[in-house]
């Protein structure tokens, strides 16, 4: 069972649902399954990253070497717009419009899941900061909120640059 670069691949298999009454149910169930798979993949990647970073400092050379391989796998599991386009474009003509639209929906759903993560500069980060200040019963000044969001935004921009550079590197090699 071979999967594509992002854990998914376009195939020619097509399951057509003819009963229109079941389409909303299938849509909700599929969305829930894809959301769960996205969260599971993200969780696995974070655990792998954290474990590998801790293992980097091991005095055992075999453990340290395994950590480097795991970090490389984490890097290969991430793709930005350049990497996604490079994956989708060659197969789009063969797969057909329906599959490209499905993959587009999967990407949109993944972005929605990422947006609710508690990372400053994203909606989930803003909600988290507001919740923390409410729990502490401290006022959150406009300036402090802007500083927190700006710091998060700069980190996200840095991550975008790194992922884009990695994507271009993967294309060149």
N, CA, C and O of each residue as an XYZ file, in Angstrom:
692
protein
N       0.854     -1.181      0.000
C       0.000      0.000      0.000
C       0.893      1.236      0.000
O       1.420      1.610      1.048
N       1.073      1.873     -1.149
C       1.956      3.025     -1.298
C       1.158      4.306     -1.174
O       0.109      4.473     -1.795
N       1.682      5.212     -0.351
C       1.035      6.512     -0.204
C       1.912      7.565     -0.851
O       3.116      7.376     -1.023
N       1.297      8.662     -1.202
C       2.019      9.759     -1.815
C       2.833     10.537     -0.808
O       2.893     10.191      0.371
N       3.446     11.572     -1.282
C       4.354     12.413     -0.511
C       3.704     12.992      0.741
O       4.357     13.090      1.780
N       2.453     13.370      0.663
C       1.757     13.974      1.801
C       0.903     12.971      2.560
O       0.093     13.368      3.398
N       1.066     11.679      2.287
C       0.236     10.684      2.938
C      -1.029     10.397      2.167
O      -1.866      9.612      2.612
N      -1.178     11.025      1.017
C      -2.345     10.815      0.156
C      -1.854     10.787     -1.281
O      -0.781     11.299     -1.601
N      -2.646     10.190     -2.123
C      -2.287     10.194     -3.530
C      -3.546     10.172     -4.377
O      -4.598      9.701     -3.944
N      -3.423     10.681     -5.574
C      -4.536     10.671     -6.510
C      -4.579      9.319     -7.205
O      -3.549      8.809     -7.646
N      -5.762      8.743     -7.301
C      -5.915      7.463     -7.987
C      -7.060      7.560     -8.988
O      -7.830      8.520     -8.975
N      -7.164      6.570     -9.842
C      -8.238      6.547    -10.836
C      -9.534      5.977    -10.272
O     -10.593      6.129    -10.880
N      -9.458      5.320     -9.111
C     -10.650      4.716     -8.523
C     -11.687      5.799     -8.238
O     -11.361      6.860     -7.707
N     -12.918      5.522     -8.591
C     -13.968      6.515     -8.389
C     -15.199      5.833     -7.816
O     -15.745      4.907     -8.417
N     -15.630      6.296     -6.651
C     -16.853      5.803     -6.035
C     -17.914      6.872     -6.228
O     -17.811      7.965     -5.671
N     -18.914      6.563     -7.003
C     -19.971      7.523     -7.276
C     -21.175      7.206     -6.407
O     -21.654      6.072     -6.376
N     -21.654      8.216     -5.707
C     -22.846      8.063     -4.882
C     -24.014      8.610     -5.680
O     -24.019      9.776     -6.077
N     -24.993      7.770     -5.910
C     -26.139      8.177     -6.715
C     -27.289      8.715     -5.856
O     -28.093      9.512     -6.339
N     -27.376      8.295     -4.608
C     -28.482      8.726     -3.743
C     -28.162     10.103     -3.168
O     -27.263     10.242     -2.338
N     -28.891     11.105     -3.606
C     -28.606     12.471     -3.158
C     -28.944     12.687     -1.693
O     -28.356     13.560     -1.054
N     -29.874     11.918     -1.142
C     -30.243     12.101      0.261
C     -29.093     11.753      1.196
O     -29.007     12.305      2.293
N     -28.200     10.839      0.781
C     -27.107     10.421      1.661
C     -25.853     11.278      1.502
O     -24.925     11.161      2.302
N     -25.812     12.128      0.494
C     -24.611     12.935      0.243
C     -24.226     13.807      1.441
O     -23.043     13.850      1.781
N     -25.166     14.510      2.103
C     -24.767     15.304      3.272
C     -24.206     14.446      4.406
O     -23.267     14.852      5.091
N     -24.777     13.271      4.598
C     -24.289     12.378      5.653
C     -22.875     11.911      5.324
O     -21.991     11.926      6.180
N     -22.672     11.500      4.085
C     -21.347     11.060      3.648
C     -20.351     12.214      3.767
O     -19.205     12.009      4.166
N     -20.788     13.422      3.421
C     -19.915     14.591      3.528
C     -19.488     14.865      4.958
O     -18.315     15.140      5.214
N     -20.426     14.793      5.892
C     -20.107     15.043      7.307
C     -19.181     13.953      7.846
O     -18.207     14.249      8.538
N     -19.484     12.704      7.530
C     -18.657     11.593      8.009
C     -17.248     11.682      7.424
O     -16.262     11.497      8.137
N     -17.158     11.963      6.132
C     -15.849     12.087      5.488
C     -15.057     13.244      6.086
O     -13.854     13.123      6.315
N     -15.725     14.361      6.336
C     -15.061     15.512      6.955
C     -14.541     15.151      8.338
O     -13.416     15.511      8.687
N     -15.338     14.450      9.126
C     -14.907     14.036     10.465
C     -13.710     13.090     10.382
O     -12.767     13.213     11.163
N     -13.744     12.151      9.446
C     -12.632     11.217      9.285
C     -11.355     11.938      8.864
O     -10.278     11.661      9.392
N     -11.477     12.857      7.916
C     -10.299     13.592      7.448
C      -9.748     14.512      8.530
O      -8.534     14.675      8.650
N     -10.640     15.117      9.322
C     -10.192     15.960     10.430
C      -9.437     15.119     11.449
O      -8.380     15.526     11.932
N      -9.970     13.961     11.775
C      -9.290     13.054     12.703
C      -7.937     12.619     12.179
O      -6.960     12.581     12.927
N      -7.875     12.290     10.898
C      -6.607     11.875     10.296
C      -5.594     13.018     10.298
O      -4.404     12.795     10.522
N      -6.064     14.237     10.049
C      -5.178     15.403     10.075
C      -4.621     15.618     11.476
O      -3.419     15.829     11.643
N      -5.493     15.566     12.484
C      -5.050     15.747     13.869
C      -4.106     14.625     14.294
O      -3.117     14.878     14.982
N      -4.401     13.394     13.894
C      -3.532     12.264     14.226
C      -2.156     12.444     13.581
O      -1.130     12.255     14.235
N      -2.139     12.807     12.301
C      -0.869     13.017     11.616
C      -0.065     14.147     12.232
O       1.151     14.038     12.388
N      -0.742     15.228     12.580
C      -0.067     16.354     13.223
C       0.475     15.945     14.587
O       1.605     16.285     14.939
N      -0.327     15.220     15.348
C       0.117     14.743     16.663
C       1.313     13.823     16.552
O       2.274     13.959     17.309
N       1.265     12.884     15.613
C       2.393     11.973     15.401
C       3.652     12.741     15.025
O       4.745     12.423     15.493
N       3.494     13.753     14.179
C       4.641     14.542     13.749
C       5.245     15.322     14.919
O       6.466     15.390     15.056
N       4.392     15.910     15.762
C       4.878     16.674     16.917
C       5.584     15.749     17.907
O       6.649     16.091     18.422
N       4.999     14.578     18.177
C       5.625     13.616     19.093
C       6.963     13.158     18.532
O       7.947     13.080     19.268
N       7.013     12.856     17.243
C       8.253     12.430     16.599
C       9.307     13.532     16.675
O      10.479     13.262     16.938
N       8.887     14.765     16.444
C       9.810     15.897     16.514
C      10.354     16.072     17.925
O      11.563     16.207     18.110
N       9.471     16.072     18.923
C       9.896     16.269     20.315
C      10.812     15.135     20.771
O      11.844     15.379     21.396
N      10.435     13.907     20.461
C      11.251     12.752     20.848
C      12.624     12.822     20.193
O      13.641     12.565     20.836
N      12.646     13.166     18.929
C      13.915     13.237     18.200
C      14.805     14.347     18.732
O      16.019     14.175     18.831
N      14.211     15.486     19.075
C      15.012     16.585     19.627
C      15.632     16.195     20.964
O      16.782     16.541     21.236
N      14.884     15.482     21.798
C      15.421     15.023     23.085
C      16.519     13.991     22.850
O      17.554     14.027     23.516
N      16.305     13.073     21.910
C      17.283     12.024     21.629
C      18.567     12.575     21.014
O      19.613     11.931     21.093
N      18.500     13.751     20.408
C      19.698     14.375     19.827
C      20.786     14.557     20.875
O      21.975     14.495     20.563
N      20.372     14.782     22.121
C      21.328     15.064     23.190
C      21.776     13.803     23.920
O      22.425     13.889     24.963
N      21.438     12.645     23.387
C      21.825     11.380     23.994
C      23.316     11.137     23.785
O      23.886     11.512     22.760
N      23.935     10.499     24.783
C      25.359     10.181     24.648
C      25.567      8.945     23.773
O      26.671      8.711     23.281
N      24.517      8.160     23.579
C      24.579      6.975     22.729
C      24.541      7.405     21.262
O      23.605      8.076     20.830
N      25.558      7.017     20.509
C      25.635      7.457     19.111
C      24.532      6.839     18.252
O      24.058      7.479     17.313
N      24.113      5.607     18.556
C      23.040      4.976     17.779
C      21.720      5.720     17.985
O      20.962      5.926     17.037
N      21.455      6.118     19.219
C      20.232      6.871     19.518
C      20.268      8.229     18.838
O      19.265      8.684     18.289
N      21.423      8.871     18.875
C      21.579     10.174     18.234
C      21.401     10.062     16.717
O      20.795     10.933     16.093
N      21.928      8.997     16.138
C      21.791      8.782     14.693
C      20.328      8.523     14.323
O      19.844      9.030     13.311
N      19.625      7.733     15.145
C      18.207      7.466     14.910
C      17.408      8.760     15.008
O      16.464      8.972     14.247
N      17.787      9.622     15.944
C      17.101     10.907     16.098
C      17.254     11.754     14.837
O      16.305     12.414     14.413
N      18.434     11.738     14.244
C      18.649     12.498     13.009
C      17.773     11.964     11.874
O      17.230     12.739     11.087
N      17.640     10.649     11.796
C      16.778     10.059     10.767
C      15.318     10.439     11.003
O      14.590     10.742     10.058
N      14.893     10.421     12.272
C      13.514     10.794     12.596
C      13.247     12.256     12.266
O      12.178     12.593     11.758
N      14.213     13.127     12.552
C      14.060     14.547     12.215
C      13.956     14.732     10.703
O      13.205     15.581     10.224
N      14.705     13.941      9.966
C      14.627     14.005      8.509
C      13.242     13.591      8.024
O      12.708     14.183      7.086
N      12.656     12.571      8.661
C      11.303     12.135      8.298
C      10.280     13.226      8.585
O       9.344     13.426      7.811
N      10.461     13.932      9.702
C       9.547     15.034     10.027
C       9.640     16.103      8.945
O       8.620     16.622      8.493
N      10.851     16.430      8.533
C      11.037     17.425      7.478
C      10.421     17.000      6.160
O       9.889     17.832      5.425
N      10.488     15.720      5.856
C       9.905     15.225      4.606
C       8.384     15.159      4.656
O       7.731     15.120      3.613
N       7.818     15.147      5.853
C       6.358     15.053      5.997
C       5.672     16.401      5.842
O       4.444     16.469      5.785
N       6.448     17.469      5.775
C       5.891     18.820      5.701
C       6.061     19.355      4.286
O       7.111     19.179      3.667
N       5.023     20.006      3.784
C       5.110     20.646      2.470
C       4.315     21.936      2.508
O       3.251     22.011      3.123
N       4.840     22.935      1.852
C       4.140     24.208      1.721
C       3.486     24.293      0.354
O       3.363     23.288     -0.344
N       3.067     25.490     -0.027
C       2.403     25.654     -1.324
C       3.243     25.179     -2.508
O       2.711     24.580     -3.443
N       4.541     25.439     -2.475
C       5.409     25.010     -3.582
C       5.441     23.488     -3.662
O       5.304     22.918     -4.745
N       5.621     22.833     -2.526
C       5.666     21.371     -2.501
C       4.341     20.743     -2.884
O       4.307     19.749     -3.609
N       3.251     21.318     -2.401
C       1.925     20.786     -2.725
C       1.659     20.917     -4.223
O       1.167     19.980     -4.853
N       1.983     22.070     -4.789
C       1.796     22.271     -6.231
C       2.645     21.285     -7.024
O       2.192     20.735     -8.027
N       3.877     21.061     -6.572
C       4.770     20.136     -7.275
C       4.244     18.709     -7.227
O       4.502     17.921     -8.137
N       3.518     18.374     -6.185
C       2.961     17.026     -6.062
C       1.693     16.893     -6.901
O       1.507     15.902     -7.606
N       0.835     17.887     -6.819
C      -0.476     17.807     -7.463
C      -0.391     17.998     -8.973
O      -1.046     17.275     -9.724
N       0.400     18.957     -9.425
C       0.406     19.333    -10.842
C       0.675     18.167    -11.793
O      -0.072     17.999    -12.757
N       1.716     17.349    -11.561
C       1.974     16.263    -12.519
C       0.839     15.236    -12.597
O       0.602     14.668    -13.662
N       0.145     14.993    -11.499
C      -0.886     13.952    -11.474
C      -2.285     14.484    -11.771
O      -3.208     13.698    -11.985
N      -2.456     15.796    -11.789
C      -3.795     16.379    -11.922
C      -4.468     16.008    -13.238
O      -5.666     15.726    -13.258
N      -3.728     16.005    -14.320
C      -4.312     15.682    -15.618
C      -4.809     14.249    -15.694
O      -5.846     13.976    -16.299
N      -4.069     13.334    -15.081
C      -4.451     11.923    -15.107
C      -5.608     11.631    -14.155
O      -6.464     10.800    -14.457
N      -5.637     12.299    -13.024
C      -6.608     11.971    -11.977
C      -8.013     12.451    -12.305
O      -8.995     11.793    -11.960
N      -8.109     13.569    -12.956
C      -9.427     14.101    -13.278
C      -9.868     15.177    -12.302
O      -9.316     15.323    -11.212
N     -10.864     15.915    -12.719
C     -11.341     17.074    -11.972
C     -11.889     16.687    -10.600
O     -11.634     17.380     -9.615
N     -12.634     15.593    -10.526
C     -13.266     15.198     -9.265
C     -12.214     14.948     -8.188
O     -12.373     15.383     -7.048
N     -11.148     14.252     -8.547
C     -10.112     13.940     -7.567
C      -9.303     15.175     -7.181
O      -8.905     15.320     -6.025
N      -9.062     16.046     -8.124
C      -8.359     17.293     -7.804
C      -9.213     18.148     -6.868
O      -8.689     18.751     -5.932
N     -10.517     18.203     -7.113
C     -11.412     18.939     -6.215
C     -11.440     18.312     -4.826
O     -11.467     19.029     -3.825
N     -11.435     16.991     -4.754
C     -11.399     16.314     -3.458
C     -10.110     16.633     -2.721
O     -10.133     16.909     -1.522
N      -8.991     16.599     -3.421
C      -7.718     16.927     -2.791
C      -7.691     18.385     -2.352
O      -7.137     18.703     -1.299
N      -8.280     19.270     -3.139
C      -8.388     20.678     -2.756
C      -9.207     20.820     -1.479
O      -8.856     21.608     -0.600
N     -10.291     20.067     -1.372
C     -11.109     20.093     -0.157
C     -10.326     19.574      1.044
O     -10.453     20.110      2.145
N      -9.522     18.541      0.841
C      -8.702     18.001      1.928
C      -7.692     19.039      2.395
O      -7.478     19.200      3.597
N      -7.071     19.740      1.459
C      -6.105     20.783      1.818
C      -6.803     21.902      2.583
O      -6.274     22.387      3.583
N      -7.984     22.318      2.126
C      -8.738     23.369      2.819
C      -9.110     22.933      4.229
O      -9.028     23.729      5.165
N      -9.513     21.689      4.390
C      -9.859     21.172      5.715
C      -8.629     21.133      6.616
O      -8.711     21.468      7.798
N      -7.500     20.728      6.067
C      -6.255     20.708      6.841
C      -5.872     22.113      7.295
O      -5.431     22.304      8.429
N      -6.041     23.088      6.417
C      -5.744     24.475      6.790
C      -6.694     24.970      7.875
O      -6.282     25.714      8.765
N      -7.952     24.565      7.811
C      -8.914     24.949      8.852
C      -8.515     24.353     10.196
O      -8.607     25.023     11.225
N      -8.075     23.099     10.194
C      -7.625     22.460     11.434
C      -6.403     23.189     11.974
O      -6.316     23.443     13.175
N      -5.462     23.527     11.104
C      -4.263     24.244     11.544
C      -4.618     25.613     12.123
O      -3.975     26.074     13.066
N      -5.629     26.256     11.568
C      -6.020     27.591     12.015
C      -6.543     27.596     13.448
O      -6.446     28.615     14.132
N      -7.096     26.479     13.913
C      -7.613     26.462     15.284
C      -6.574     26.001     16.303
O      -6.876     25.906     17.492
N      -5.361     25.716     15.853
C      -4.303     25.352     16.796
C      -3.926     26.569     17.639
O      -4.019     27.703     17.169
N      -3.502     26.337     18.878
C      -3.179     27.465     19.767
C      -1.827     28.105     19.455
O      -0.929     28.120     20.297
N      -1.694     28.623     18.258
C      -0.468     29.289     17.816
C      -0.792     30.768     17.636
O      -1.706     31.112     16.886
N      -0.046     31.654     18.319
C      -0.315     33.085     18.135
C      -0.265     33.457     16.656
O       0.519     32.891     15.894
N      -1.084     34.387     16.265
C      -1.272     34.875     14.893
C      -2.330     34.066     14.162
O      -2.778     34.478     13.092
N      -2.739     32.938     14.703
C      -3.854     32.176     14.145
C      -5.056     32.356     15.069
O      -4.910     32.816     16.202
N      -6.225     31.999     14.593
C      -7.430     32.171     15.406
C      -7.352     31.402     16.719
O      -7.736     31.921     17.768
N      -6.857     30.171     16.666
C      -6.733     29.371     17.884
C      -5.790     30.005     18.890
O      -6.017     29.915     20.096
N      -4.739     30.643     18.406
C      -3.807     31.338     19.291
C      -4.448     32.536     19.959
O      -4.222     32.801     21.140
N      -5.240     33.248     19.200
C      -5.939     34.413     19.771
C      -6.922     33.961     20.844
O      -7.003     34.569     21.911
N      -7.668     32.896     20.561
C      -8.614     32.369     21.548
C      -7.881     31.908     22.803
O      -8.353     32.132     23.917
N      -6.725     31.261     22.626
C      -5.953     30.762     23.760
C      -5.444     31.911     24.617
O      -5.552     31.868     25.842
N      -4.891     32.934     23.983
C      -4.387     34.091     24.731
C      -5.520     34.753     25.504
O      -5.361     35.098     26.675
N      -6.656     34.929     24.854
C      -7.796     35.549     25.533
C      -8.269     34.686     26.703
O      -8.616     35.217     27.759
N      -8.287     33.371     26.529
C      -8.712     32.469     27.601
C      -7.745     32.517     28.776
O      -8.172     32.514     29.930
N      -6.452     32.561     28.492
C      -5.453     32.624     29.567
C      -5.632     33.896     30.379
O      -5.623     33.856     31.609
N      -5.792     35.011     29.704
C      -5.945     36.271     30.432
C      -7.267     36.323     31.196
O      -7.344     36.947     32.255
N      -8.284     35.689     30.680
C      -9.554     35.629     31.426
C      -9.410     34.756     32.659
O      -9.935     35.089     33.721
N      -8.696     33.629     32.527
C      -8.477     32.751     33.675
C      -7.641     33.444     34.745
O      -7.882     33.272     35.940
N      -6.664     34.222     34.312
C      -5.819     34.962     35.253
C      -6.515     36.206     35.791
O      -6.029     36.853     36.719
N      -7.655     36.530     35.195
C      -8.431     37.722     35.567
C      -7.588     38.995     35.474
O      -7.664     39.893     36.313
N      -6.789     39.023     34.420
C      -5.972     40.198     34.129
C      -6.478     40.806     32.831
O      -6.907     40.090     31.926
N      -6.429     42.106     32.747
C      -6.835     42.720     31.481
C      -5.750     42.517     30.416
O      -4.554     42.567     30.702
N      -6.195     42.292     29.215
C      -5.281     42.143     28.089
C      -5.320     43.442     27.303
O      -6.299     43.757     26.626
N      -4.224     44.188     27.412
C      -4.191     45.467     26.703
C      -4.072     45.221     25.202
O      -3.569     44.190     24.757
N      -4.541     46.185     24.452
C      -4.474     46.100     22.989
C      -3.019     45.961     22.534
O      -2.716     45.189     21.625
N      -2.129     46.708     23.170
C      -0.708     46.673     22.804
C      -0.102     45.296     23.072
O       0.653     44.783     22.246
N      -0.427     44.693     24.221
C       0.121     43.380     24.546
C      -0.405     42.322     23.568
O       0.351     41.465     23.112
N      -1.691     42.388     23.252
C      -2.262     41.434     22.301
C      -1.591     41.580     20.935
O      -1.279     40.585     20.282
N      -1.372     42.821     20.510
C      -0.705     43.053     19.226
C       0.719     42.518     19.240
O       1.177     41.956     18.245
N       1.430     42.685     20.360
C       2.801     42.180     20.462
C       2.838     40.651     20.398
O       3.694     40.072     19.728
N       1.908     40.008     21.097
C       1.842     38.546     21.077
C       1.535     38.054     19.666
O       2.173     37.125     19.173
N       0.555     38.682     19.021
C       0.177     38.275     17.666
C       1.315     38.542     16.677
O       1.554     37.740     15.775
N       2.012     39.660     16.845
C       3.126     39.989     15.948
C       4.260     38.979     16.096
O       4.850     38.557     15.102
N       4.567     38.590     17.332
C       5.620     37.592     17.553
C       5.232     36.261     16.908
O       6.057     35.614     16.264
N       3.986     35.864     17.083
C       3.512     34.631     16.456
C       3.553     34.716     14.946
O       3.909     33.748     14.275
N       3.189     35.877     14.405
C       3.196     36.076     12.959
C       4.615     35.990     12.406
O       4.835     35.394     11.351
N       5.578     36.579     13.111
C       6.972     36.501     12.664
C       7.470     35.057     12.677
O       8.184     34.637     11.767
N       7.096     34.300     13.707
C       7.473     32.884     13.756
C       6.851     32.116     12.592
O       7.512     31.284     11.970
N       5.581     32.396     12.299
C       4.924     31.729     11.169
C       5.585     32.091      9.844
O       5.767     31.230      8.984
N       5.945     33.362      9.676
C       6.640     33.771      8.448
C       7.972     33.041      8.309
O       8.331     32.592      7.221
N       8.698     32.925      9.413
C       9.954     32.184      9.392
C       9.744     30.730      9.003
O      10.513     30.166      8.224
N       8.694     30.127      9.555
C       8.372     28.740      9.222
C       8.006     28.602      7.747
O       8.408     27.643      7.089
N       7.243     29.561      7.234
C       6.858     29.539      5.817
C       8.101     29.619      4.928
O       8.204     28.899      3.935
N       9.030     30.483      5.281
C      10.266     30.613      4.502
C      11.056     29.304      4.538
O      11.536     28.838      3.505
N      11.190     28.708      5.738
C      11.937     27.451      5.853
C      11.287     26.326      5.053
O      11.979     25.573      4.369
N       9.971     26.210      5.133
C       9.267     25.151      4.400
C       9.383     25.377      2.896
O       9.546     24.421      2.138
N       9.301     26.627      2.460
C       9.431     26.927      1.027
C      10.832     26.589      0.530
O      10.989     26.024     -0.553
N      11.843     26.931      1.311
C      13.224     26.585      0.936
C      13.381     25.069      0.864
O      14.001     24.549     -0.064
N      12.817     24.357      1.847
C      12.890     22.890      1.837
C      12.158     22.313      0.626
O      12.634     21.362      0.006
N      11.000     22.887      0.288
C      10.247     22.419     -0.888
C      11.053     22.602     -2.164
O      11.100     21.709     -3.009
N      11.679     23.750     -2.302
C      12.499     24.015     -3.491
C      13.684     23.054     -3.525
O      14.052     22.549     -4.585
N      14.279     22.803     -2.357
C      15.371     21.832     -2.286
C      14.943     20.440     -2.711
O      15.695     19.738     -3.387
N      13.737     20.034     -2.320
C      13.220     18.717     -2.722
C      12.987     18.665     -4.231
O      13.209     17.630     -4.860
N      12.542     19.778     -4.810
C      12.314     19.823     -6.260
C      13.623     19.729     -7.034
O      13.694     19.062     -8.066
N      14.651     20.395     -6.533
C      15.940     20.418     -7.212
C      16.597     19.043     -7.169
O      17.230     18.617     -8.135
N      16.443     18.360     -6.054
C      17.065     17.034     -5.924
C      16.136     16.043     -6.492
O      16.435     14.849     -6.500
